[in-house]
């Protein structure tokens, strides 16, 4: 129980700390890893429109999914150009992406070709049905 009180205090103070850090660093609090853009905000629609200028799966336009389960589910549906399942390498962080949250990169191998696909897992409300260039995606 004594550990719950400090944890609760940190959770309650997090928004104020994020705002203070944003003011000190010149970066808005939504740029902090995990802060993200709230669904339905005009900023999110603008960020999605701006990201569309980049290929899906790039850091500039990461695949939006809901959490680690969303990443795994999407990866399980990806197919190589020949229809085979790509070999999936180890997940790595790639910094802050187009939507103001931490982006993860997965190296995917199709035969001799390797490609990295970027994911933004802070989009619980979104389920991507498009495939990055060079891949196809199996139906759900």
N, C-alpha and C positions, 0 to 999 in steps of 0.2 A: 504494500500500500504506500509506503513512504517513497517508492520510486515513481508512483503514478502522479504525485503532486508536481514534482519538477517537470515531468513530461507534459502534463497538462498546461503548465505555465508556459513552456516553450511553444506549444501549439497555439496558445492564445496570443503570444507575442510575435509569432512569425510574420504576420502581415505588416506590422509596424516596423519590424527589423528589416524586412525586404524593402519597404519604402525608404527607410533611412539609408540603407546601403545603396539603393538606386540614386538617391539624391547626392550621396558622397561620391559615387563613381560616375555620375552623369548617365547612367543606364537605367531605364525604367524598371520597376520591380518585375514586370512580366518577362524581362530578359534573364531573370535568374533561373537556373535549371529547375525544372519542375513547376515553375509558376504558370507558364503558358498563357494563352489567350482564352478567355471564357467563351464557351459556345454562344453563338447568337450575337456577339459583339460585332460592330462594324469593322473593327480592327482585324478580326479573324477573316471576314469576307475579303478585305483588302489584301491580307497576307496570302490567302489562297489564290487570289487573282494574280498577285505579283509572282508567286511561286510557279504558276502555270507557264511562265516564260522559260523555265528550266525543265529538263527531262525528269519524268517521274522516277523516283528512286535516287536522285542526286541529293546532295546536302542542301542545295537551293530549293528543292521540291521533294522532301522526304515522303515516303509512303506513310500516310496517317493511319494509325491503328490504336486500339485500346489495350494498353499494357503489354507485358511480356507474352501473355496468352495470345493477344492479337498479332504480335510479331510472329510467333510460332505458327499460328493458324494461317497467316498469309504466306509464310515461307513454304508451308506444306502444300499450298495450292499452286505455287510457281512451277513452271515447266520450261525446260531448255528448248531451243529452236527445233530439236528433233523429237520433242515430246517427252523426253526423259526428265527425271527429277534431278535438280542440281545438287551437287555436294555442297553442304553448308559449312563454312569455316567458323572460327571463333568470333563472337561479338566484340566490338570495340567502340568506345565512345569517340565521337567526332566533333565535340564542342556544341555550341548553340546553333540551332538551325533557323530556317526561315520563319518558324512560328514562335520563336522565343524560348524554346525548350531544348534540352539536351537531345542530340541526335545520335543514334547508334548505327554502326556500319556492320554489315555481314558480308564477308567475301563468299561469292557463289561461283562454283566451277561447273562448267558445261564442257565436257571433253577436255581439250587443252586450253580453253579460254576461261579466264577468271574475270569476274566483274564484281564490284562492290555495290550493294544496295543500301541506301540510307532509310532509316525508320524514325518516325516521331511517335512515341507510344503514349502521348498525352492527349489522345483524341478518342475518348470512350464513346462518343456519340457517332463516330464515323467508321464505316467498314468499306475499305477500298476494294473495288471490283476491276480496276484497270491493272495492267501489267506494265512494268518498265520496258523500255525499248529492248528488243532482242529476246524477250520472254513472252510466254503466254500464261494465262491463269486458268486453273480448273474451276468449274462451278462449285458453289458451296453445297 
